[in-house]
């Protein structure tokens, strides 16, 4: 191996990785049991290859839709995986062994720590809702447009808490008024009252606090948009997809985390079929996913995009949306946006109103991350990616 290799073209890196995997995957076990749970087996390897083939046109310049379909079919036709009847069975605290899991990380708050969605997404006051041992950081939120793109009948959405009681249906999101584990509204003692015309300062604080209303459901207050100081404390619905255990550590959740699950395989195959013009077969797969979610079948995969639902119909727009709704918060969205050509539509969800000090990068170069300066210092043959 080269001691100080020069920067390689993306296509060369892609071909190296794929060639290596194509040689290694056939040597993996085809067992789907306790001996391979939490480990890469043959079908996990095929799913990883399908994911690479799915993005081949981005990485190498040449689409590989037939290879996506073939890799997905090996998983589907094995008969060893299927959709769980209950969508949330994949995200419960005790979700080990879900028949949908192809490769999962078996997190545990004692023996294998590090699953941190609770501490990184929930509001400070959510500690009272779940009797957490630590206070969350009031972090990751959903975009308002994405939340609103879910049909209210979609079981994946869930409902919102009200002033008279907590949410009655679990969902991908925690929304609306939040209640304590023992009863009573959660109060936010740092409550902020946004000013007219979205002016962020001064914010009028309520010295007595106010009920915690995630996403300000039912109010006219603006929602979070990634850029402070418009990121109001209660704006933005939070991640509720994974069950939060009462009395647990929000920074060390015990839910297993599916890196690859069967629904993703169905959607990857559906997209490849769509790209090849086989919309009829793609619809069958997408509607399997929608049937479990309790929403009507689609008759077309075209439609407006989830971040611009009042905008024009886009070819494959509803397929893109359905991938997003099913796989929300499972770490695929950035890759999906780039593959679909929507990644640089940044202005749709980042609005720098009244915040002239922040600079927003919107160029195509942001599709690549920068090479860390320490790596360049260690290897002078590396070159920085364009734009950085």
JOTA-V624647 format. One record per helix or strand of 3 or more residues. SS is the DSSP state (H for helix, E for strand). FROM is the first residue (numbers start at 1). LEN is the number of residues. If there is no record, write none. Layout:
ss=(SS SS)
from=(FROM FROM)
len=(LEN LEN)
This chain:
ss=(H H H H H E H H H H E H H H H H H H)
from=(10 42 56 65 87 101 117 126 144 196 257 262 279 317 333 346 364 373)
len=(16 13 5 13 4 5 5 5 5 3 5 14 15 10 8 3 4 6)
